[in-house]
Amino acid sequence: MPKMKTRKSAAKRYKVTGTGKVMIKKQGSRHILTKKSSKRKMNLRHAGVLADCEAKRAKEMLPYA
C-alpha cells in the first residue's frame, strides 16, 4: 500500500494536538488593524480551537492526524 497523501492546504491551516483537538490561527489579524483595539488584536494572536463539527472534516484531510 502506498502512503496516503496529505492535503497540503489543510496541513498549513490546522495543527492537531495530542488530545485530538484541532488548532487554528484566528481570522481577522491580517489587515485593517488600525481600527481594531489593542485588546482585540492581543486576543487574535493566540491560537483557537476548531469546533467539533468542523474538526471532523479537517481531520479527514489529514490522514495521519
C-alpha positions in Angstrom: 0.0 0.0 0.0 1.5 3.4 -0.9 1.5 6.3 1.6 -1.7 8.4 1.8 -1.3 11.9 0.6 -1.9 14.8 3.0 -3.9 17.8 1.7 -1.2 20.4 1.9 -3.7 23.3 2.2 -5.1 21.7 5.3 -1.7 20.9 6.7 -0.8 24.6 6.6 -4.0 25.7 8.3 -4.6 23.1 11.0 -2.5 21.5 13.8 -3.8 18.5 15.8 -3.0 18.4 19.5 -2.2 15.2 21.4 -5.7 15.0 22.7 -7.2 15.3 19.2 -8.3 18.9 19.2 -7.7 20.9 16.0 -5.9 24.2 16.5 -6.3 27.1 14.0 -5.0 30.7 13.6 -7.8 33.1 14.3 -9.1 35.1 11.4 -9.1 38.9 11.2 -5.5 39.6 12.2 -4.0 40.3 8.7 -5.0 43.8 7.6 -7.1 46.8 8.6 -5.6 46.6 12.1 -5.8 50.4 12.9 -9.5 50.3 13.7 -9.1 47.2 15.9 -8.4 47.7 19.6 -5.2 46.5 21.3 -7.2 44.1 23.4 -8.8 42.6 20.3 -5.5 42.3 18.4 -3.9 40.7 21.5 -6.7 38.0 21.6 -6.2 37.3 17.9 -2.6 36.3 18.5 -3.4 33.2 20.4 -4.4 30.0 18.5 -8.1 29.0 18.6 -9.7 25.6 18.8 -11.9 24.4 15.9 -15.4 23.3 16.6 -16.0 19.6 16.8 -18.3 19.5 13.8 -15.6 21.2 11.7 -12.7 19.4 13.3 -14.1 16.1 11.9 -13.9 17.5 8.4 -10.4 18.9 8.9 -9.1 15.5 10.2 -10.3 13.8 7.1 -7.9 15.9 5.1 -5.0 15.0 7.4 -4.8 11.2 7.2 -2.1 10.8 9.9 -3.6 13.1 12.4 
